[in-house]
């Protein structure tokens, strides 16, 4: 059984037992998280597709860790104009283990 959920402006395909990194979700380590925005649920034989969401479907998970991603360096430069900018960014991430999918 798998589902497609939306969180942080992105869509993820999840199954029970998966460990995924999502954009920052509030919650301490060990806290339970419920994803209400379920776009599709499939058990291998039947598939429910939402318009835009599947009614009554939820995906539950457990927060394993709050962390930060690797630093990304952004450089802007215009040649012959003496313009140069360097900026770094680290995204906050939450590691979640999927525990249950309800259709």
Secondary structure, 3 states (H helix, E strand, C coil): CEEEEEECCEEEEEECCCEEEEECCCCCCCCEEEECCEEEEECCCCEEECCCCCCCCEEEEEEEEEEECCCEEEEEEECCCCEEEEEEECCEEEEEEEEEEEC
